[in-house]
Amino acid sequence: MIRAARPDEIALLPQVENAADERYARIGFRQVITAPPASLASLELGRRLGRLWVATSPLGRVVGFALMKLPGGTAWLDQLSVLERWQGRGLGSALIDRTAEYARALGHDTLYLSTYLGVPWNAPFYERRGFSVLPRGCWPHTFRLQFMIENRQGHPSWRRTIMSRAIIADRTYPS
Ligand SMILES: CC(C)(COP(=O)(O)OP(=O)(O)OC[C@H]1O[C@@H](n2cnc3c(N)ncnc32)[C@H](O)[C@@H]1OP(=O)(O)O)[C@@H](O)C(=O)NCCC(=O)NCCS
């Protein structure tokens, strides 16, 4: 189930993010694991603004989340994580869809994110969900800034890219 995050769940989310990222260790991508998770302050702000959703297990346990931000007025999927044990059941896709729905309701026609090229559960996963790589020449200033921040946090820039998905109402994507 996907629903808005509750205040008492904020503290759990950095642990969910760190645990989900363990998947990168198996492909030798330790930089992702050492990069800091989303801060409690940014998660709480996202929650208050209605831009934070959790995925829950049938017993109501939080097993994933998505955080959307609006850098430079664009709809940006800032964080998406699902605990390893719960991956591969459609929760990641459902969190993306919820984020896209919300962005659309705010009047956006595009959802953006940054991710890794060549990592099976990153760019290829998003491509199968209607996203495509945005050529660097098309990046607005805000994204260049966003990229610099991520690089400073330890995300290696050489495999990193920005992707976008049209979220106009009458299009559907494979789930
Ligand atoms: C990216 C992520 C959120 C996807 O979440 P998810 O709940 O596994 O997403 P879904 O179940 O909707 O789709 C997973 C895909 O992996 C496939 N899959 C199959 N078995 C799987 C398994 N055991 N574990 C993971 N994925 C599996 C699914 O079939 C699906 O493939 P498809 O794209 O061909 O449909 C999750 O992998 C994750 O948290 N990764 C670590 C953090 C991360 O990379 N975040 C994104 C940063 S940009």
PDBQT file of the ligand as one rigid body, heavy atoms in Angstrom, charges set to zero:
ROOT
HETATM    1  C1  LIG A 201      14.889   1.181  -7.431  1.00  0.00    +0.000 C 
HETATM    2  C2  LIG A 201      13.964   0.537  -6.423  1.00  0.00    +0.000 C 
HETATM    3  C3  LIG A 201      13.276   1.599  -5.590  1.00  0.00    +0.000 C 
HETATM    4  C4  LIG A 201      12.888  -0.268  -7.207  1.00  0.00    +0.000 C 
HETATM    5  O1  LIG A 201      11.936  -0.731  -6.263  1.00  0.00    +0.000 OA
HETATM    6  P1  LIG A 201      11.103  -2.079  -6.499  1.00  0.00    +0.000 P 
HETATM    7  O2  LIG A 201      10.040  -2.102  -5.464  1.00  0.00    +0.000 OA
HETATM    8  O3  LIG A 201      12.001  -3.229  -6.584  1.00  0.00    +0.000 OA
HETATM    9  O4  LIG A 201      10.456  -1.770  -7.928  1.00  0.00    +0.000 OA
HETATM   10  P2  LIG A 201       9.451  -2.695  -8.753  1.00  0.00    +0.000 P 
HETATM   11  O5  LIG A 201       9.088  -3.896  -7.961  1.00  0.00    +0.000 OA
HETATM   12  O6  LIG A 201       8.381  -1.804  -9.216  1.00  0.00    +0.000 OA
HETATM   13  O7  LIG A 201      10.315  -3.122 -10.030  1.00  0.00    +0.000 OA
HETATM   14  C5  LIG A 201      11.543  -3.830  -9.841  1.00  0.00    +0.000 C 
HETATM   15  C6  LIG A 201      12.099  -4.423 -11.104  1.00  0.00    +0.000 C 
HETATM   16  O8  LIG A 201      13.076  -5.414 -10.732  1.00  0.00    +0.000 OA
HETATM   17  C7  LIG A 201      12.598  -6.719 -11.044  1.00  0.00    +0.000 C 
HETATM   18  N1  LIG A 201      12.860  -7.717 -10.003  1.00  0.00    +0.000 N 
HETATM   19  C8  LIG A 201      12.548  -8.984 -10.103  1.00  0.00    +0.000 A 
HETATM   20  N2  LIG A 201      12.958  -9.652  -9.038  1.00  0.00    +0.000 NA
HETATM   21  C9  LIG A 201      13.527  -8.795  -8.234  1.00  0.00    +0.000 A 
HETATM   22  C10 LIG A 201      14.134  -8.909  -6.978  1.00  0.00    +0.000 A 
HETATM   23  N3  LIG A 201      14.255 -10.052  -6.322  1.00  0.00    +0.000 N 
HETATM   24  N4  LIG A 201      14.592  -7.805  -6.403  1.00  0.00    +0.000 NA
HETATM   25  C11 LIG A 201      14.496  -6.660  -7.029  1.00  0.00    +0.000 A 
HETATM   26  N5  LIG A 201      13.934  -6.486  -8.242  1.00  0.00    +0.000 NA
HETATM   27  C12 LIG A 201      13.460  -7.557  -8.846  1.00  0.00    +0.000 A 
HETATM   28  C13 LIG A 201      11.133  -6.512 -11.214  1.00  0.00    +0.000 C 
HETATM   29  O9  LIG A 201      10.605  -7.503 -12.039  1.00  0.00    +0.000 OA
HETATM   30  C14 LIG A 201      11.103  -5.169 -11.893  1.00  0.00    +0.000 C 
HETATM   31  O10 LIG A 201      11.631  -5.297 -13.197  1.00  0.00    +0.000 OA
HETATM   32  P3  LIG A 201      11.041  -4.593 -14.471  1.00  0.00    +0.000 P 
HETATM   33  O11 LIG A 201      11.637  -3.220 -14.463  1.00  0.00    +0.000 OA
HETATM   34  O12 LIG A 201      11.503  -5.415 -15.615  1.00  0.00    +0.000 OA
HETATM   35  O13 LIG A 201       9.549  -4.558 -14.290  1.00  0.00    +0.000 OA
HETATM   36  C15 LIG A 201      14.722  -0.465  -5.491  1.00  0.00    +0.000 C 
HETATM   37  O14 LIG A 201      15.430  -1.370  -6.316  1.00  0.00    +0.000 OA
HETATM   38  C16 LIG A 201      15.701   0.210  -4.549  1.00  0.00    +0.000 C 
HETATM   39  O15 LIG A 201      15.319   0.699  -3.496  1.00  0.00    +0.000 OA
HETATM   40  N6  LIG A 201      16.992   0.213  -4.920  1.00  0.00    +0.000 N 
HETATM   41  C17 LIG A 201      18.033   0.796  -4.086  1.00  0.00    +0.000 C 
HETATM   42  C18 LIG A 201      17.894   2.300  -4.035  1.00  0.00    +0.000 C 
HETATM   43  C19 LIG A 201      17.839   2.898  -5.400  1.00  0.00    +0.000 C 
HETATM   44  O16 LIG A 201      18.523   2.474  -6.325  1.00  0.00    +0.000 OA
HETATM   45  N7  LIG A 201      16.990   3.927  -5.545  1.00  0.00    +0.000 N 
HETATM   46  C20 LIG A 201      16.833   4.656  -6.771  1.00  0.00    +0.000 C 
HETATM   47  C21 LIG A 201      17.915   5.677  -6.843  1.00  0.00    +0.000 C 
HETATM   48  S1  LIG A 201      17.789   6.645  -8.326  1.00  0.00    +0.000 SA
ENDROOT
TORSDOF 0
